[in-house]
Amino acid sequence: MHESGQDTASFRLVCSPWCAALPFERFTPVLMLPFDPESPEGDVTFYSVMDDMAIDLRLPEVRGKVVCGASHGWLALMDEAASVTLLNPFTGGTVELPPADKNVALASFKTVAKVDGGGWVLRYTSGAAKPIQLNNMRDIFFREIVLSAPPANSGGVDCKAMAVLANSAEIAFCRPGDTAWTLIDAKLECPVTSVVYCQDRFVAIGFLGEISIFSSNADDAAPLTASPLLLLPPPAHIHQRSYLHVNGQLHLVGAILRVLDGTWYETGLQV
């Protein structure tokens, strides 16, 4: 049985037992449409493809923040201070993750400094400095944050987070309750462009489609270990490659590019 997004949201909002009785994995996902982070009310619209229906919610928690990921029904939000908050838009639940810091930016070859008021400036080799605006935060710190499980489960004990950085072959890793992110080398030749969680492991995908699998050590508190995986060469006409996690399997996804009169054109997508 597939419940609609609107019915599921209404059901889960009744009380905590009803919320627990119907986890998000039980219904078809919805799309979050672009929103104005400066909106005083925090109006956000979600769209259900299956129901062809828009769901309007008022989420004041998104004001002054940019979305840098969505996993298991939770949004990862980052503000201009690089603080990271997980938000469940249907229950209003929030969980704090460690903020980004200068080491996260430095992993993407960005030199930053914190200023009074909690914001950041980007420093150039010339000595000039430029304030980092909200719409540029993902280009400096976290491009995408992926969760292994909903942070509400077991008080967040089983939840782990992995972040794709702005332009780096390293990833950032943490658990709810940590005080800082841990940087880990993905052991890929090119920058990591996306991360998925599949079969109890994080998988990092590089710019050219190569992947690295992260395994937990015997001491679960120790950093993860990255192991690059040798793959057959993907089709040459597939570009901007990524991977899609569907029912426990990874599918290669990319844009099909053709050359016409010396110019590249995107002609479709292939899985």
N, C-alpha and C positions, 0 to 999 in steps of 0.2 A: 504494500500500500504506500502511495506517495502522497503526503500531506502538502498542501500549498504553503508557500512561505508565509502568507498573511495569517492563515489559520494556525500555523505552528507558532508564530510570534505571539498571537493572542493567547494561545493555550499556555505557553511558557510564562507569560506575564502574570498569570493568576496568582501563583504562590510558589514557594520553593519546591514542595513535593511534586507539583505538576511540571515544573521546570526540569526536575531530575528524571521524571518519567518519560520525557520525550527529548532525547539528546539531539543535537544538531545533525548528527550523521544520519538520522532517520528521514530527512526530507531533502528535496532537491535544492541545491545552493541557489543563492540569488546574487545578482550583480550590484555592486555599489557604484552609483553614478557620480561624476565629478561634483564637488560641492565648494562653496565659498568659505574658506577658513576664517574669514573676517565677519561672517554673518553673526549678528548678536544672538539669534535664537539657536543657531546650530542646526538648521534644517538640512536633512539628508534624505535622499531618495534611493531606495533599493528597487531593483527590477527583477521580477521572476520571469525567466524565459518560458518555462513550461506553462505558466498561467497567463502570460502576456499581461502582467499587472504590475503597476508601480505601488510601492509601499513607502509612505512618507513617515519619517520619524523625526522627532526633535531631540538632538543630541548635543547639549551644550558642552559636553566633554571634548568635542572635536574642534571647538573654537581655538584659533591660534595654533593649530597642529596640522601636520601633513601625514597622510597615510603611507606607511612603508612596509605593508604586508598584511595578509589576512590568512588565518589558519584556524580550522576547527570552529568557525563561527566567531572568532575573536579578531579585532583589528589591532594592528600595531601602529601607534601614533607617536610622532616625534615633534617637539616644539623647537623654538629658536635657541633654547638653552641646551639642546641635544638630549633632553630628558625623554625617556621612552615609557609609554603607558600602553598596556593591553586593555582593550575595551570590548565588552560584550554588548553590542548595540541593542539587543533585545531584552536583556536583563539589567543593564546598567552597571554590571560588575566590572571592576577594574583591578588590575594587578600591575605593580611597578616592576620594570626591568632596570638594570643599571644604565646610567646615562652614557652616551658616547664621550670620548675624551680625545686629547690631542694625539694619542698613539693610534687610535682608530683612523683619524684623518691622515696621519703620517704614513700609514700602510698604503694609502692611495697617493702618496707623494704630495700631500697637501700640508702646508705648515700653517697652523692656526693658533690663536691665543684667545683666552677668555677675557671678556671685558666686564666692567661694572654693569650690573643689571642682569647678568646671566647670559648675555649673548656672546657671539663669537666673531672674530675678524679673521680674514684670510690674508696671510702675509706673503708677499712676493719677494723674489730675490733682489729686486731693485730697492727694497726697503719700504715700498708702499704697502698699505693695508686697506682692505675693503670689508665692510660689514657683510656678514653672511645672512641673507634674507631667508625667510621661511621656504620660499619656492626653490632655493638652492641647497637646502640641507641634505637632500638625498644625493646630490652631486659631490658632497664633501664627506659625509659620514656613512649612514646606512642606506643602501639602495633597496634592500628587501630583507625582511625578517620572517623566518619560517619556524613554526612550532612543531614539536613532536607529538603533542597531545594538548587538550584543553587545560589551561592553567588551574582551573577549579578542581580538577581531579586530585584527590588525596592531598589537598592543600598545596598543589603545585609540585609535589615531590617527583612525580613522573614526567613533568613537563621540562623540556629542554628547548632552547632557542638557538638558532644559527642565523647569522646575518651575512648577506652579500654586501661587500664594501663598494665604495664608489668606483674604484678602478684598481683592483688588487688581486694577486694570486693567493692572498690570505683570506680567511674567513674569521668572523668573530663568534664566540660561543659563550653561552651563560645559562644559568638556571635561575628561576625566580628566587630571590633572596640573596643572590650574589651581589657583591659591592662593585664589581667591575667586569668588563668583557675580557675574555681570553682570546688572543690572536693565535691562529693555527695555520701553518703553511699547508695549502691544499695540494702541493706538489704537482701543480699543473704549469705548463709553459706559458699559457695565456691567462689573463684575468678571469676570475670566476664571474659568470653572468647570471647564474640562478642556482637555487638550491631546492631540492625536494626531500621529503622524508618518506622512505619506502622500505617496507619489510624491516622495521625497527632500526633503520640506519639512515643517517643523513647522506645525501649524495650531492656533491658539488659539480656543476657543469661549467666547463670552460668556454671561452669565446668561440673556439673552433669545434665545439661539440664533444670534446674529451671529458671524461668524468673521473671523479675520485670519490671513493667510499670511505666514510669515517666510522671507525669501530671504537667501542668503549674498551678501556683497559680493565685488567682484573680489579684494580682499585678504581671504583667508579668516580672518585673525586679527581683522578688524574685527567690531564687533557686527552682529548680524542686523538686517535692515530689515523692519518690519511694514507690511503693506498690507491694510487692511480690504477685504472683498469684499462688494459689494452683492448681496443675495439677494432672491428672491421671498418675500413674507410667508408664514411657515409657518402651518399650520392653527391657528385660534384656540383649539381645544379641547385642543391639545397644550401641556403645561406641563413644567417641570423638564427643559428640552431639553438634549440632548447629541448627540454624533456618534459613530457606530461605524464603525471602519475594517475593511472586509471586502474582500479580494481587490483592493486598490488603489482602492476606491471608498468614499466617505463616505455614511453613511446617517443621516438624522435620527431620533433616538430620543427619546421623551418619554412622560410619563404622561398618560393620558386622564382629565380631571376633569369631573365633572358636578355640577350644583347641585341639591340636594334639600332643600326647606324652609329655604332660606337658608344651607345648609351645603355646602361643597365635599367631594366624595368621589372618591377615586381608583378608577376602574373598570377599569383595565387599562393595558397598554403598547402603543405603536404604533411601527413602524419604517417 
